[in-house]
Amino acid sequence: MGRNTRKRRSSMANKAIAASAALALGGGGLIWANFYASAHESNNNGWSQNQTKAAAAQVATISCPDVGQKLTNVPQSARQGVATELANLDKQITEAYARLASTRQAQAGDSGFVQNAIVGPLKEKRAATIDRIRLDIQRVGGQFNTSLSQLSACTTQNAQTNAGEAGGQQDGGQQQDGGQQQDGGQQQDGGQQDGGQQQDGGQQNGGQQQGNGGQGGNGPVAADFVDITKVQGNAQLGVGQNGLPANGNSGSRGTFTTKCGTNGNDNHNTDNVIVAPGVANGAHHLHDYVGNQNNDAFASDQELAGAGTSCQNQGDKSSYFWPVLRLQDGTQDFDQNNDGGGKEGNVGKILQPAQAQLKFVGNKKGNVVAMPTALRIITGDAKAFVNGNANANVNWSCTGFENKVQLETQYPICPQGSQVVRTTNFQSCWDGQNIDSANHRTHVAFAAADGSCANGFKAIPQLQVRLVYNVPAPKLQNGTVVNPYAVDTFPENLHKPITDHNDFINFFSTNTMNKMVNCINTGKNCQ
């Protein structure tokens, strides 16, 4: 079973946590300052809350170039070492973000504190790590693009701008205007968040909400939510061409559905064997796992192939995993004091999907071919808020609205009787050779709108994942959000909805995969 965390939630998950001016998140000492209290109050150090507010207004999070996405040609023999160093880069950012969040008073007293004590040292650590990546690649005869050494420097992101926008950053680290139109033409007031963030500690019951949002103090904020009944209908799914359904009324029109449950056995961990093999807590957030029951950072392909599965069809030992969704209503869950959980700002009650629908569909241009065993596909970008949306692939909606509205940059507030829906349409073109690539993306691609695959790629069955949740509707009150929900994220990505993502590793048996391909190509609906 490896180190998969399969823990039942403790009784503490059902107990409200008393609201406080600051919330210490576990043994890591990560403290989210209450930096939006009344201007007439002072804290225990006699330090004015106006000063604290000024400090918070300066910096909300840290944005670092994603080195891994630029590494498209890493020799196979160097990939494990490179993956370990890329995981070190992620760890360095999360540690820097933790320091950013716990030093608000020092920041207010010293305008150069963030640069000198956080961002500068982070650059030095990143430069050393990138150089080790260079050595790993060159040691086995590979070529290293020296321009990657310039990716060591990180930038900071302003709290007030962040609070008033819902879409996250664009490429190059530039932020959207807080008043820019979002999904469905809804406008966000860039100034509505000033002084109106959630209080750290998740105080509810009508209490003043303060801080950088969310129960853990790092999001979400009110601008991350929208009443779906007030959103103008939009026809396009996904970001750009990403995530469009590959099937249509022509070509291969069949389907294959696999039923693997909703993770009722609480199979969780904070690893990611695709991007950080051999590294515990490589994801820095918690995943739900269905299908393969042996997926953790240390699982080999042989172990995955021999594992048990939660799928009804025992010919499907594939691994399907995604970040958990949490209700931030003041409760704790089993990982409140764990890495990747409360220690890194992922707090609140874990919500098990009411439905987890896994369906493979065909290609509107023609037939599909079988996926190779151990093919890995990542779709979406867990760092899209700071990376920009080039790899984002997000569809949020509500039951009864899925054919009308799909949101990318906001979580939906669903009307009574409607459920929250996360839908993901995976890449459906494969290079015909590789089960993975250095950046875990270039061996697969999205089909064009007409279903065609570029660059000689082959059409494969497209995985479509539809997750449905019973979520108490958050309430927006005076520019604040009460009882928000949010997807788990890397902490510096502030629980933005644009960071949703999904992962798949193919371990269908040869017979079952052939059955899938035959069903899809002959227009049948199978399971």
C-alpha positions, 0 to 999 in steps of 0.5 A, spaced: 500 500 500 506 504 500 504 511 504 497 512 501 494 516 507 487 512 508 484 516 514 477 516 516 476 523 518 476 524 526 470 527 530 474 533 530 472 534 523 465 536 525 466 541 531 467 548 529 473 552 531 473 558 535 474 564 531 481 568 533 485 574 531 490 569 528 490 562 526 496 557 527 496 552 522 499 546 525 506 544 527 509 548 522 508 555 525 505 558 519 501 564 522 496 568 518 496 575 521 489 578 522 491 584 518 484 587 516 481 589 523 478 595 525 483 601 524 481 603 531 484 597 534 491 595 536 494 588 537 498 586 543 504 589 541 501 596 541 502 596 533 496 599 529 492 595 525 493 601 520 500 599 519 498 591 519 493 593 513 498 597 509 503 591 510 498 586 507 496 591 502 503 591 499 504 583 498 499 577 498 503 572 494 509 570 491 510 569 483 516 564 480 517 562 473 515 555 472 522 552 470 519 545 469 514 547 464 521 550 460 524 543 460 522 540 454 528 535 452 531 532 459 534 525 457 531 519 460 536 518 465 536 525 468 529 525 469 529 522 476 534 527 479 531 533 475 524 531 478 527 531 485 530 538 484 523 541 481 520 539 487 525 542 491 523 549 487 516 548 489 518 547 496 522 553 496 516 557 494 512 554 499 517 556 505 518 563 502 510 564 502 509 561 509 515 566 511 511 572 507 504 570 511 508 570 518 512 576 518 506 582 516 509 586 522 516 586 520 514 588 513 510 594 515 516 596 519 521 595 513 519 597 506 525 592 504 523 586 508 520 582 503 525 583 498 531 583 503 529 577 507 524 573 503 525 574 495 532 575 495 534 569 499 529 565 495 532 567 488 539 565 491 536 558 493 533 557 486 539 559 482 543 554 486 537 549 484 537 550 477 544 549 477 544 542 480 538 541 474 543 543 469 549 539 472 544 533 472 542 534 465 549 535 462 552 529 466 548 524 462 550 528 455 544 532 455 543 540 452 541 545 458 538 551 455 542 557 459 537 562 459 533 557 464 538 560 469 534 567 468 528 564 471 531 564 479 528 571 480 521 571 483 516 577 483 511 579 488 503 580 487 499 586 491 494 584 496 489 589 494 489 588 486 489 580 488 483 581 493 479 585 487 480 580 481 477 573 480 482 571 474 489 571 477 495 573 473 496 573 466 503 571 463 509 575 465 506 576 472 501 582 470 495 582 474 488 583 471 484 589 473 480 588 478 474 591 474 475 587 468 469 583 466 469 575 468 466 569 466 459 571 463 460 578 463 460 579 470 464 585 473 468 585 479 469 591 483 476 592 484 475 596 490 470 592 494 475 587 498 478 593 501 477 591 509 473 586 507 477 580 507 475 574 511 478 573 518 483 569 519 481 563 523 474 562 519 470 566 523 463 565 521 456 567 524 456 574 521 463 576 524 467 581 520 471 577 515 478 579 515 485 577 512 487 575 505 480 570 505 479 563 507 479 559 513 486 559 512 488 566 511 490 565 504 483 565 500 478 564 497 476 571 497 469 574 495 471 576 488 472 568 487 465 567 487 459 568 483 451 567 483 451 562 477 444 565 476 446 572 474 451 569 469 450 570 462 450 564 458 457 562 454 457 556 449 465 555 450 468 550 455 475 551 457 480 556 456 481 557 449 482 551 445 483 547 451 478 542 454 474 542 448 470 535 447 473 531 442 467 527 440 461 529 436 456 527 431 461 524 426 467 520 426 468 515 432 461 516 436 461 511 442 463 511 449 466 507 454 464 508 462 468 506 468 465 506 475 470 507 480 467 510 486 467 517 489 473 515 494 469 513 499 475 509 503 478 516 504 484 514 499 488 521 500 495 523 499 499 529 498 504 526 493 504 526 485 508 520 482 507 524 475 511 530 477 515 528 483 516 521 483 520 519 489 518 525 493 513 525 499 508 531 499 510 533 492 504 536 490 503 540 497 496 539 497 491 533 498 489 529 492 483 524 492 484 517 488 480 513 485 481 507 481 488 504 482 489 503 490 497 504 490 498 510 487 503 514 491 510 518 490 514 511 491 509 507 486 513 504 480 509 502 474 510 494 476 507 496 483 501 500 480 500 494 475 499 489 480 495 494 485 488 493 487 482 497 484 476 501 486 473 500 479 467 495 478 471 493 472 477 489 474 480 490 468 481 498 469 487 499 474 488 506 472 489 511 477 484 517 477 486 523 481 484 530 483 485 536 488 480 535 494 474 540 495 473 543 502 468 547 505 471 552 509 466 553 515 471 553 521 472 545 521 478 541 521 479 535 518 484 529 519 490 533 516 490 540 519 497 539 522 500 535 516 504 537 510 500 539 504 494 540 509 493 545 514 500 546 515 500 549 508 493 553 508 489 547 505 484 547 511 477 545 512 472 539 511 474 535 505 468 534 501 467 527 498 464 527 491 456 525 490 458 523 483 465 521 480 463 520 472 469 517 468 467 516 461 472 516 455 469 518 448 471 518 441 474 523 436 469 527 431 474 526 425 475 519 425 477 513 429 481 512 436 487 508 437 489 504 444 493 508 449 499 505 451 500 502 458 502 507 463 501 513 459 501 519 464 496 525 462 496 532 466 490 536 464 490 543 467 495 547 471 495 547 479 499 554 478 495 557 473 494 563 478 501 565 478 503 561 471 498 565 467 492 560 463 496 557 458 495 550 461 489 552 465 483 547 463 477 549 468 470 548 468 466 550 474 458 549 473 452 547 477 447 542 475 442 544 471 446 550 468 452 545 465 449 547 458 449 554 459 455 556 463 462 554 464 466 558 469 474 558 469 476 564 474 470 563 479 467 558 483 459 558 482 454 559 487 449 554 486 441 555 487 437 551 492 437 544 489 443 545 485 450 541 486 457 544 484 460 541 478 467 540 476 468 537 469 475 536 465 476 534 458 483 531 457 488 531 452 486 526 446 492 526 441 498 522 443 505 523 439 505 515 438 511 514 442 512 516 449 508 515 455 510 521 458 515 527 457 520 532 460 515 537 462 509 532 462 505 535 457 508 535 450 507 528 449 500 529 448 495 535 446 488 537 445 485 536 438 483 542 434 476 544 434 474 539 428 478 533 432 484 533 428 491 532 431 497 536 429 504 534 428 503 527 426 499 525 433 494 520 433 487 520 436 486 516 443 480 516 447 478 522 451 477 522 458 472 526 461 471 527 468 465 530 471 465 531 479 458 533 482 458 535 490 453 537 495 456 544 497 452 549 502 452 555 498 456 560 500 453 567 502 456 574 499 455 579 504 458 586 504 464 584 500 465 578 504 464 571 503 461 566 508 462 559 508 466 559 502 469 552 499 475 551 495 479 546 491 486 545 494 492 548 491 499 550 492 499 555 498 502 561 494 496 560 489 491 562 494 485 557 492 483 560 486 478 556 481 483 557 475 488 552 479 483 546 478 487 540 475 486 533 474 491 527 473 490 520 469 495 514 469 493 508 464 493 501 467 487 498 463 488 491 461 490 490 454 483 486 453 479 492 456 483 497 452 481 494 446 474 493 448 474 500 449 477 502 442 472 497 439 466 500 442 468 507 441 470 506 434 463 502 432 459 507 436 457 503 441 456 505 449 459 500 453 462 500 460 
